[in-house]
Amino acid sequence: MSLLSIFLQVATSIPATPAPVADQNYLHLIVKGGWVLLPLSILFIAANYIIIERWVAINILSKNDKVWFGRVSELVVEQKIDKAIRLCEEHPSVYAKVMAAGLKDAELDDNEIQETMQSEARQQISILEKTMSYLGITASVAPMLGFLGTILGVIKIFYNISITNDLNIANISDGLYQKMISSGVGLFVGVIAYAGYYILNGRIDEIVVKIDKYSNDILKEIRAYKRATKVQ
């Protein structure tokens, strides 16, 4: 046997190296989720924008400045109601708006002053809750869209099987991708919106408690102001 024939025999006996499987990154996998991911992406972006925008706005509108409140109280004690009102109107917090409403009606009865401040407090709270209803809607709609993608994925699986009349992994893989990815993305977006909604609501509840405290404190100052003006 010649050397060339031996070499050829050895070469043919070596098994061929299998072709490497192309790596699939996460973006490529997510795209397999189908068209349902388009509205889910829009909801995800909108939810994050609302959460960030409301968080910043609430921080600005709920700024608690004890020095400022002490100055307002001093002006009321000094019977300088107009200056106290101007100082409140210059302050950006919701507490200042509620206190300014009460000071403007300082000459009325206590019950009427309380009603005025409560009405203003409701308006300020509605400003704090602006656009937050969309987070609640997103928290409900996103998982439903994911479930819709799951149904479409199952339909795709049975459609591929009916066309090819062959039950193998190649025919069901695309449908499984769409089914699982759309469900996962829908739940993820829903969890983000749900968590943001309740975290922001918790912040607003804290502000409501502080509004009540500031309202009671300024009402006490107004009562003292009334007693002082009657004595004079």
C-alpha contacts under 8 A as a table, 3 or more apart, distances in Angstrom:
res1	aa1	res2	aa2	distance
1	M	5	S	6.63
1	M	6	I	7.03
2	S	5	S	5.43
2	S	6	I	6.52
3	L	6	I	5.20
3	L	7	F	6.28
4	L	7	F	5.14
4	L	8	L	6.25
5	S	8	L	5.12
5	S	9	Q	6.15
6	I	9	Q	5.13
6	I	10	V	6.29
7	F	10	V	5.25
7	F	11	A	6.13
8	L	11	A	5.08
8	L	12	T	6.19
9	Q	12	T	5.36
9	Q	13	S	6.30
10	V	13	S	5.14
10	V	14	I	6.66
11	A	14	I	5.57
12	T	15	P	7.61
24	Q	28	H	6.09
24	Q	29	L	6.77
25	N	28	H	5.41
25	N	29	L	6.50
26	Y	29	L	5.03
26	Y	30	I	6.09
27	L	30	I	5.07
27	L	31	V	6.24
28	H	31	V	5.32
28	H	32	K	6.87
29	L	32	K	5.36
29	L	33	G	7.44
29	L	177	Y	7.51
29	L	181	I	7.89
30	I	33	G	5.49
30	I	181	I	6.32
31	V	34	G	6.37
31	V	37	L	7.80
32	K	174	D	7.17
32	K	177	Y	6.01
32	K	178	Q	5.65
32	K	181	I	7.52
33	G	36	V	7.01
33	G	37	L	6.30
33	G	149	G	7.41
33	G	177	Y	6.21
33	G	178	Q	3.97
33	G	179	K	7.05
33	G	180	M	7.75
33	G	181	I	5.21
33	G	182	S	5.21
34	G	37	L	6.11
34	G	149	G	7.42
34	G	178	Q	5.98
34	G	182	S	7.56
35	W	38	L	5.59
35	W	39	P	7.90
36	V	39	P	6.02
36	V	40	L	6.53
36	V	145	L	6.69
36	V	146	G	7.26
36	V	148	L	7.75
36	V	149	G	5.91
36	V	182	S	6.86
37	L	40	L	4.85
37	L	41	S	5.84
37	L	182	S	6.60
37	L	185	V	7.60
38	L	41	S	5.16
38	L	42	I	6.44
39	P	42	I	5.01
39	P	43	L	6.16
40	L	43	L	5.04
40	L	44	F	6.07
40	L	142	A	6.32
40	L	145	L	7.31
40	L	185	V	7.40
40	L	186	G	6.60
40	L	189	V	7.20
41	S	44	F	4.99
41	S	45	I	6.25
42	I	45	I	5.28
42	I	46	A	6.11
43	L	46	A	5.07
43	L	47	A	5.92
43	L	138	T	6.44
43	L	142	A	7.36
43	L	189	V	7.36
44	F	47	A	5.21
44	F	48	N	6.27
44	F	189	V	5.61
44	F	193	A	7.98
45	I	48	N	5.33
45	I	49	Y	6.18
46	A	49	Y	5.10
46	A	50	I	6.15
47	A	50	I	5.21
47	A	51	I	6.14
47	A	134	Y	7.70
47	A	135	L	6.01
47	A	138	T	7.19
47	A	192	I	7.58
47	A	193	A	5.78
48	N	51	I	5.13
48	N	52	I	6.18
48	N	192	I	7.95
48	N	193	A	7.72
49	Y	52	I	5.33
49	Y	53	E	5.95
50	I	53	E	5.11
50	I	54	R	5.83
50	I	131	T	7.05
50	I	132	M	7.17
50	I	135	L	7.53
51	I	54	R	5.37
51	I	55	W	6.01
51	I	196	G	5.93
51	I	197	Y	7.67
51	I	200	L	7.75
52	I	55	W	5.14
52	I	56	V	6.26
53	E	56	V	5.35
53	E	57	A	6.15
54	R	57	A	4.98
54	R	58	I	5.88
54	R	128	L	7.48
54	R	130	K	7.93
54	R	132	M	7.84
54	R	200	L	7.60
55	W	58	I	5.26
55	W	59	N	6.19
55	W	200	L	6.99
56	V	59	N	5.19
56	V	60	I	6.37
57	A	60	I	5.17
57	A	61	L	6.09
57	A	128	L	7.56
58	I	61	L	5.12
58	I	62	S	5.76
58	I	128	L	6.31
58	I	203	R	7.89
58	I	204	I	7.79
59	N	62	S	5.36
59	N	63	K	6.17
60	I	63	K	5.57
60	I	92	P	7.35
60	I	93	S	6.88
61	L	92	P	5.97
61	L	93	S	4.22
61	L	94	V	5.60
61	L	128	L	7.97
62	S	93	S	5.27
62	S	94	V	6.18
62	S	95	Y	7.37
62	S	207	I	6.65
63	K	93	S	5.82
64	N	93	S	7.68
65	D	68	W	5.34
65	D	69	F	6.45
66	K	69	F	5.02
66	K	70	G	6.06
67	V	70	G	5.09
67	V	71	R	6.29
68	W	71	R	5.12
68	W	72	V	6.38
69	F	72	V	5.07
69	F	73	S	6.23
70	G	73	S	5.10
70	G	74	E	6.24
71	R	74	E	5.08
71	R	75	L	6.36
72	V	75	L	5.19
72	V	76	V	6.36
72	V	84	A	5.25
72	V	87	L	7.05
72	V	88	C	7.53
73	S	76	V	5.14
73	S	77	V	6.22
73	S	84	A	7.88
73	S	218	I	7.19
73	S	221	E	6.62
74	E	77	V	5.07
74	E	78	E	6.08
75	L	78	E	4.93
75	L	79	Q	6.18
75	L	80	K	5.07
75	L	81	I	6.58
75	L	83	K	6.91
75	L	84	A	5.63
76	V	79	Q	4.88
76	V	80	K	5.56
76	V	81	I	5.51
76	V	84	A	6.48
76	V	221	E	6.51
76	V	222	I	6.95
76	V	225	Y	6.50
77	V	80	K	7.51
77	V	221	E	6.78
77	V	224	A	7.23
77	V	225	Y	5.96
79	Q	225	Y	6.33
80	K	83	K	5.57
80	K	84	A	6.37
81	I	84	A	4.98
81	I	85	I	6.14
81	I	103	L	6.87
82	D	85	I	5.12
82	D	86	R	6.29
83	K	86	R	5.08
83	K	87	L	6.12
84	A	87	L	5.07
84	A	88	C	6.25
84	A	100	A	7.85
84	A	103	L	7.82
85	I	88	C	5.09
85	I	89	E	6.17
85	I	100	A	5.24
85	I	103	L	6.40
85	I	104	K	7.07
86	R	89	E	5.04
86	R	90	E	6.23
87	L	90	E	5.27
87	L	91	H	6.58
88	C	91	H	5.28
88	C	96	A	4.75
88	C	97	K	6.52
88	C	99	M	6.99
88	C	100	A	5.57
89	E	92	P	7.51
89	E	96	A	6.64
89	E	97	K	6.51
89	E	100	A	6.61
91	H	96	A	6.05
92	P	96	A	7.03
92	P	97	K	7.89
93	S	96	A	5.43
93	S	97	K	6.85
94	V	97	K	5.17
94	V	98	V	6.40
94	V	121	A	7.65
94	V	124	Q	6.02
94	V	211	I	7.82
95	Y	98	V	5.24
95	Y	99	M	6.14
95	Y	210	K	7.88
95	Y	211	I	5.74
95	Y	214	Y	6.79
96	A	99	M	5.09
96	A	100	A	5.95
97	K	100	A	5.13
97	K	101	A	6.32
97	K	120	E	7.27
97	K	124	Q	7.88
98	V	101	A	5.23
98	V	102	G	6.52
98	V	117	M	5.29
98	V	118	Q	7.73
98	V	120	E	5.54
98	V	121	A	5.77
98	V	211	I	7.62
98	V	215	S	7.21
99	M	102	G	5.11
99	M	103	L	6.16
99	M	117	M	6.91
99	M	214	Y	7.40
99	M	215	S	6.38
99	M	218	I	6.74
100	A	103	L	5.06
100	A	104	K	6.15
101	A	104	K	5.32
101	A	105	D	6.80
101	A	116	T	6.40
101	A	117	M	5.83
101	A	120	E	6.82
102	G	105	D	5.37
102	G	106	A	6.19
102	G	113	I	5.39
102	G	114	Q	7.18
102	G	116	T	6.22
102	G	117	M	5.41
102	G	215	S	8.00
102	G	218	I	7.94
102	G	219	L	7.65
103	L	106	A	4.81
103	L	222	I	7.43
105	D	108	L	5.57
105	D	112	E	7.90
105	D	113	I	5.97
105	D	116	T	7.76
106	A	109	D	7.88
106	A	113	I	6.80
106	A	222	I	6.28
107	E	226	K	7.63
108	L	112	E	6.26
108	L	113	I	6.44
109	D	112	E	5.31
109	D	113	I	6.30
110	D	113	I	5.05
110	D	114	Q	6.15
110	D	219	L	7.63
110	D	223	R	7.98
111	N	114	Q	5.08
111	N	115	E	6.21
112	E	115	E	5.05
112	E	116	T	6.17
113	I	116	T	5.10
113	I	117	M	6.27
113	I	219	L	7.88
114	Q	117	M	5.16
114	Q	118	Q	6.04
114	Q	215	S	7.87
114	Q	219	L	7.90
115	E	118	Q	5.04
115	E	119	S	6.08
116	T	119	S	5.21
116	T	120	E	6.30
117	M	120	E	5.08
117	M	121	A	5.96
117	M	215	S	7.09
118	Q	121	A	4.90
118	Q	122	R	6.24
119	S	122	R	5.25
119	S	123	Q	6.53
120	E	123	Q	5.11
120	E	124	Q	6.25
121	A	124	Q	5.09
121	A	125	I	6.11
121	A	211	I	7.33
122	R	125	I	5.11
122	R	126	S	6.21
123	Q	126	S	5.14
123	Q	127	I	6.44
124	Q	127	I	5.03
124	Q	128	L	6.38
125	I	128	L	4.95
125	I	129	E	6.22
125	I	204	I	7.54
125	I	208	V	7.73
126	S	129	E	5.04
126	S	130	K	6.19
127	I	130	K	5.18
128	L	204	I	7.20
129	E	132	M	5.44
129	E	133	S	7.70
129	E	204	I	7.87
130	K	133	S	7.52
131	T	134	Y	5.69
131	T	135	L	7.59
132	M	135	L	5.30
132	M	136	G	6.97
132	M	197	Y	6.72
133	S	136	G	5.15
133	S	137	I	6.38
134	Y	137	I	4.93
134	Y	138	T	6.04
135	L	138	T	5.02
135	L	139	A	6.09
135	L	193	A	5.25
135	L	194	Y	6.87
135	L	196	G	7.42
135	L	197	Y	5.78
136	G	139	A	5.11
136	G	140	S	6.48
136	G	193	A	6.94
136	G	194	Y	6.62
136	G	197	Y	6.49
137	I	140	S	5.26
137	I	141	V	5.98
138	T	141	V	5.07
138	T	142	A	5.60
138	T	189	V	7.77
138	T	190	G	6.33
138	T	193	A	6.15
138	T	194	Y	7.93
139	A	142	A	5.95
139	A	143	P	7.31
139	A	189	V	7.25
139	A	190	G	4.16
139	A	191	V	6.65
139	A	192	I	7.66
139	A	193	A	5.06
139	A	194	Y	5.06
140	S	143	P	6.38
140	S	144	M	6.92
140	S	190	G	6.68
141	V	144	M	5.12
141	V	145	L	6.21
141	V	190	G	7.55
142	A	145	L	5.14
142	A	146	G	6.29
142	A	186	G	4.82
142	A	187	L	6.75
142	A	189	V	6.12
142	A	190	G	5.24
143	P	146	G	4.89
143	P	147	F	6.16
143	P	183	S	7.02
143	P	186	G	4.42
143	P	187	L	4.98
143	P	189	V	7.63
143	P	190	G	5.86
144	M	147	F	4.95
144	M	148	L	6.18
144	M	186	G	7.22
145	L	148	L	4.88
145	L	149	G	6.29
145	L	182	S	7.79
145	L	183	S	7.97
145	L	186	G	6.27
146	G	149	G	5.03
146	G	150	T	6.34
146	G	182	S	4.73
146	G	183	S	4.18
146	G	184	G	7.08
146	G	185	V	6.68
146	G	186	G	4.26
146	G	187	L	6.95
147	F	150	T	4.86
147	F	151	I	6.38
147	F	182	S	7.29
147	F	183	S	5.69
147	F	186	G	7.56
148	L	151	I	5.15
148	L	152	L	6.30
149	G	152	L	5.03
149	G	153	G	6.08
149	G	178	Q	6.58
149	G	179	K	5.88
149	G	182	S	5.23
149	G	183	S	6.71
150	T	153	G	5.03
150	T	154	V	6.36
150	T	178	Q	6.73
150	T	179	K	3.94
150	T	180	M	6.70
150	T	182	S	6.38
150	T	183	S	6.11
151	I	154	V	5.20
151	I	155	I	6.26
151	I	179	K	7.02
152	L	155	I	5.01
152	L	156	K	6.12
152	L	175	G	7.85
152	L	178	Q	7.68
152	L	179	K	7.17
153	G	156	K	5.00
153	G	157	I	6.31
153	G	174	D	7.74
153	G	175	G	4.31
153	G	176	L	6.19
153	G	177	Y	7.54
153	G	178	Q	5.09
153	G	179	K	4.52
154	V	157	I	5.08
154	V	158	F	6.48
154	V	175	G	6.01
154	V	176	L	7.31
154	V	179	K	6.69
155	I	158	F	5.35
155	I	159	Y	6.05
155	I	175	G	7.63
156	K	159	Y	4.99
156	K	160	N	6.13
156	K	172	I	7.91
156	K	174	D	7.78
156	K	175	G	5.24
157	I	160	N	5.34
157	I	161	I	6.35
157	I	171	N	6.77
157	I	172	I	4.91
157	I	173	S	7.79
157	I	174	D	7.40
157	I	175	G	4.85
157	I	176	L	7.33
158	F	161	I	5.05
158	F	162	S	6.07
158	F	172	I	7.86
159	Y	162	S	5.09
159	Y	163	I	6.22
160	N	163	I	5.18
160	N	164	T	6.20
160	N	165	N	8.00
160	N	171	N	5.66
160	N	172	I	7.09
161	I	164	T	5.36
161	I	165	N	5.22
161	I	166	D	5.71
161	I	167	L	5.97
161	I	171	N	6.21
161	I	172	I	7.49
162	S	165	N	5.15
162	S	166	D	7.76
164	T	171	N	7.90
166	D	171	N	7.51
167	L	171	N	6.73
167	L	172	I	7.75
168	N	171	N	5.63
168	N	172	I	6.78
169	I	172	I	5.27
169	I	173	S	5.67
170	A	173	S	5.45
170	A	174	D	7.68
171	N	174	D	7.12
172	I	175	G	5.41
172	I	176	L	6.16
173	S	176	L	5.06
173	S	177	Y	6.14
174	D	177	Y	5.10
174	D	178	Q	6.33
175	G	178	Q	5.15
175	G	179	K	6.02
176	L	179	K	4.94
176	L	180	M	6.06
177	Y	180	M	5.53
177	Y	181	I	5.84
178	Q	181	I	5.44
178	Q	182	S	5.84
179	K	182	S	5.73
179	K	183	S	6.33
180	M	183	S	5.24
180	M	184	G	6.11
181	I	184	G	5.11
181	I	185	V	6.06
182	S	185	V	5.24
182	S	186	G	5.98
183	S	186	G	5.19
183	S	187	L	6.22
184	G	187	L	5.28
184	G	188	F	6.12
185	V	188	F	5.00
185	V	189	V	6.16
186	G	189	V	5.35
186	G	190	G	6.12
187	L	190	G	5.00
187	L	191	V	6.06
188	F	191	V	5.21
188	F	192	I	6.35
189	V	192	I	5.21
189	V	193	A	6.29
190	G	193	A	5.24
190	G	194	Y	5.95
191	V	194	Y	5.03
191	V	195	A	5.97
192	I	195	A	5.33
192	I	196	G	6.12
193	A	196	G	5.16
193	A	197	Y	6.03
194	Y	197	Y	5.20
194	Y	198	Y	6.43
195	A	198	Y	5.44
195	A	199	I	6.08
196	G	199	I	5.18
196	G	200	L	6.08
197	Y	200	L	5.42
197	Y	201	N	6.15
198	Y	201	N	4.88
198	Y	202	G	6.06
199	I	202	G	5.10
199	I	203	R	6.51
200	L	203	R	5.08
200	L	204	I	6.33
201	N	204	I	5.03
201	N	205	D	6.18
202	G	205	D	5.10
202	G	206	E	6.46
203	R	206	E	5.21
203	R	207	I	6.46
204	I	207	I	4.97
204	I	208	V	6.26
205	D	208	V	5.08
205	D	209	V	6.50
206	E	209	V	5.26
206	E	210	K	6.48
207	I	210	K	5.05
207	I	211	I	6.09
208	V	211	I	5.00
208	V	212	D	6.38
209	V	212	D	5.26
209	V	213	K	6.46
210	K	213	K	4.93
210	K	214	Y	6.15
211	I	214	Y	5.19
211	I	215	S	5.96
212	D	215	S	5.07
212	D	216	N	6.17
213	K	216	N	5.27
213	K	217	D	6.18
214	Y	217	D	5.02
214	Y	218	I	6.07
215	S	218	I	5.33
215	S	219	L	6.04
216	N	219	L	5.03
216	N	220	K	6.32
217	D	220	K	5.26
217	D	221	E	6.55
218	I	221	E	4.95
218	I	222	I	6.18
219	L	222	I	4.99
219	L	223	R	6.22
220	K	223	R	5.11
220	K	224	A	6.32
221	E	224	A	5.07
221	E	225	Y	6.13
222	I	225	Y	4.87
222	I	226	K	6.17
223	R	226	K	5.08
223	R	227	R	6.28
224	A	227	R	5.14
224	A	228	A	6.19
225	Y	228	A	5.11
225	Y	229	T	6.25
226	K	229	T	5.19
226	K	230	K	6.20
227	R	230	K	5.17
227	R	231	V	6.29
228	A	231	V	5.23
228	A	232	Q	6.42
229	T	232	Q	5.12
